[in-house]
Amino acid sequence: MDIIASINESLASVGLFVRAGFHPGSDMPAPGLSDGRPAGTVLLVGNAGNALWQAFQASRPDMTARNPLNRWVASQLADAAAKVDAEVVDPMRPPYPPIQRWAMAAEGVHQSPLGLLIHPDYGLWHVYRGALLLADKVDLPPPQTGASPCDSCANKPCLNACPVDAFRPAFSPETCVEHVAGPSGGPCQARGCLARRACPVGRDWAYDLEPAAYHMAAVVETVQAGRHRGAAVWEPEG
């Protein structure tokens, strides 16, 4: 069994899988390993649809704890990494890795008008939960290529669905959260981002209402706490 298949086997029951990977270089750098060796391969791990949330809920999490989903995902990634002698890059911890840039280089995803990455099959209903650094350079399938589905979407229903036009000309977290947390924000609180839900791509992968509401509440908490401002982003040395 190759290493990607082994990782996928260990993560299958929790709704995570290797999304794509790349070999770091001057054009796409990545952090080194903790012992000083350069990483030969970076594997991006993520989820699509509701399988991750279902596995998380089945684990009977303490929902009163801080960031219970992120903590649970981090433990799953750590267990998978230990089995293949890899190290984890956690996108939820500073310095934050350029996970979107890595993803666009590694597989056929594109930035949507909402700022989220759109996948040709999953639409907007997928997330990159972390990366695994391997010392060896493992064989990788060629990255998918193709135009963004947004290019042929004439009406852009995602932009028109936001009650406060928070995505034009660019996403304003403060405008979004002021509305969601206010007296008129009930639909966004209950269904998650209405703009995201309006996208016609990948509807079969759309989050159920419970996880959508959870993620919306997490956005509100992050913005109200100001944690999105001045976040330290990882940069290569030299």
C-alpha positions in Angstrom: 0.0 0.0 0.0 1.4 3.4 -0.9 1.7 6.2 1.6 -1.3 8.2 0.4 -3.5 5.1 0.4 -2.3 4.3 3.9 -3.1 7.8 5.1 -6.6 7.7 3.5 -7.2 4.3 5.1 -6.5 5.7 8.6 -8.6 8.8 8.0 -11.6 7.2 6.2 -13.7 6.7 9.3 -13.5 10.4 10.3 -14.4 11.9 6.9 -10.9 13.2 6.0 -8.8 12.3 3.0 -5.7 13.4 1.1 -6.9 16.1 -1.3 -3.7 16.7 -3.2 0.0 17.2 -2.8 3.0 19.0 -4.2 6.8 18.9 -4.0 8.1 22.1 -2.4 10.5 24.2 -4.3 11.5 27.8 -4.9 8.2 28.4 -6.8 6.1 26.8 -4.0 8.0 26.7 -0.7 6.9 25.0 2.5 8.1 24.7 6.1 10.9 22.3 6.8 10.7 19.4 9.2 11.4 19.9 12.9 14.8 18.2 12.6 15.9 20.7 10.0 15.4 18.5 6.9 13.5 20.0 4.0 10.1 18.6 3.3 10.1 16.4 0.2 6.3 16.3 -0.1 3.4 18.2 1.2 0.1 16.4 1.3 -3.1 18.5 1.8 -5.7 16.8 3.9 -9.3 17.9 4.0 -13.0 17.0 3.8 -16.0 17.5 1.6 -19.7 17.3 2.5 -21.1 16.1 5.8 -19.0 13.0 6.6 -16.5 14.9 8.8 -19.3 16.5 10.9 -21.1 13.2 11.3 -17.9 11.5 12.6 -17.2 14.4 14.9 -20.7 14.3 16.4 -20.4 10.5 16.8 -17.3 11.1 19.0 -19.6 12.8 21.5 -17.6 16.0 21.7 -17.8 18.5 24.5 -19.4 21.4 22.6 -18.8 23.7 25.6 -15.0 23.4 25.1 -13.1 26.0 23.0 -12.9 25.2 19.3 -14.0 21.5 19.7 -14.1 20.7 16.0 -10.6 22.1 15.3 -9.2 20.3 18.3 -10.8 17.0 17.2 -9.5 17.4 13.6 -6.0 18.2 14.9 -6.0 15.0 16.9 -7.0 13.0 13.9 -4.3 14.5 11.8 -1.7 13.9 14.5 -2.7 10.2 14.7 -2.5 9.8 10.9 0.9 11.6 10.7 2.4 9.4 13.4 1.6 6.3 11.4 3.6 7.5 8.4 6.4 9.5 10.1 5.0 12.8 8.9 4.6 16.2 10.6 1.4 18.2 10.7 1.0 21.8 9.5 -2.1 23.2 11.3 -3.8 26.0 9.3 -5.6 27.1 12.4 -2.4 28.0 14.3 0.0 30.9 13.6 2.1 31.4 11.6 -0.7 30.5 9.2 0.4 28.6 6.1 -0.7 29.8 2.6 -3.1 26.9 2.4 -5.2 28.3 -0.4 -2.1 29.0 -2.5 -0.9 25.5 -1.9 -4.3 24.1 -2.8 -4.6 26.0 -6.1 -1.1 24.8 -7.1 -1.9 21.2 -6.1 -5.4 20.6 -7.5 -8.0 22.0 -9.7 -9.5 24.6 -7.4 -10.0 28.3 -8.0 -10.9 31.3 -6.0 -14.6 32.1 -6.1 -16.2 35.6 -5.9 -16.7 34.8 -2.2 -13.0 34.2 -1.6 -13.6 30.5 -0.8 -12.0 28.0 -3.1 -14.4 26.3 -5.5 -13.9 22.7 -6.6 -15.4 21.4 -9.8 -17.2 18.6 -8.0 -17.6 19.7 -4.4 -18.4 23.3 -5.2 -17.8 25.4 -2.0 -18.5 22.6 0.4 -15.0 21.4 1.1 -12.2 22.5 3.4 -8.5 22.0 3.7 -8.0 21.0 7.3 -4.2 20.7 7.4 -1.1 19.4 5.6 1.3 16.6 6.3 5.0 17.1 5.7 7.0 14.1 4.5 10.8 13.9 4.2 10.6 11.7 1.1 9.5 12.8 -2.4 6.5 10.5 -3.0 4.8 10.0 -6.4 1.9 12.3 -6.9 -0.9 12.3 -9.5 -0.7 15.3 -11.9 -2.9 18.2 -10.7 -6.3 18.6 -12.2 -6.6 21.5 -14.6 -9.5 23.4 -16.0 -11.3 26.6 -15.9 -13.1 27.8 -12.8 -16.9 27.0 -12.8 -17.3 30.6 -11.8 -16.1 31.8 -15.2 -19.2 30.4 -17.0 -21.6 31.4 -14.2 -23.2 34.5 -15.7 -25.6 35.5 -13.0 -23.3 35.0 -10.0 -26.2 34.0 -7.6 -23.7 33.8 -4.7 -23.1 37.6 -4.9 -26.8 38.4 -5.1 -27.8 36.2 -2.2 -26.0 38.1 0.5 -28.5 40.3 2.4 -25.9 43.0 3.0 -23.8 42.7 -0.1 -20.8 41.8 2.1 -18.8 40.4 -0.8 -18.6 43.4 -3.1 -16.1 44.7 -4.0 -14.3 42.3 -1.6 -15.4 40.4 1.4 -16.0 42.6 4.5 -16.0 40.4 7.6 -17.3 43.2 9.7 -20.3 43.9 7.4 -21.1 40.2 7.4 -20.9 39.7 11.1 -22.7 42.8 12.1 -25.7 41.5 10.1 -25.5 37.9 11.2 -25.3 38.8 14.9 -28.0 41.4 14.5 -31.8 41.2 14.7 -32.1 40.4 11.0 -29.5 37.7 10.9 -31.6 34.7 11.8 -31.6 33.1 8.4 -27.8 33.3 8.2 -27.4 32.0 11.7 -29.7 29.0 11.0 -28.6 28.1 7.4 -25.0 29.3 7.3 -23.7 31.7 4.7 -26.6 32.3 2.3 -24.2 33.4 -0.5 -22.3 30.1 -0.2 -25.6 28.1 -0.2 -26.7 29.9 -3.4 -23.9 28.5 -5.5 -25.2 26.0 -8.0 -22.0 23.9 -8.1 -21.7 20.8 -5.9 -25.1 21.1 -4.3 -25.1 17.4 -3.4 -22.2 18.1 -1.1 -23.8 21.1 0.7 -23.5 21.1 4.5 -26.6 20.2 6.6 -28.0 23.0 8.6 -26.3 21.9 11.9 -22.7 22.1 10.7 -23.5 25.2 8.5 -24.8 27.0 11.6 -21.8 25.9 13.6 -19.3 27.3 11.1 -21.3 30.5 10.8 -21.1 31.0 14.6 -17.4 30.3 14.5 -17.0 33.1 11.9 -18.9 35.5 14.1 -16.8 34.7 17.1 -13.6 35.1 15.2 -14.5 38.4 13.7 -16.0 39.8 16.9 -12.8 38.9 18.8 -10.7 40.5 16.1 -8.6 37.4 15.6 -8.7 37.8 11.8 -6.8 41.1 11.9 -3.0 41.1 11.7 -2.7 37.3 11.7 0.9 36.1 11.3 1.3 34.3 8.0 4.2 31.9 7.4 6.8 33.1 5.0 9.9 31.2 3.7 13.2 32.3 5.2 15.8 34.0 3.1 
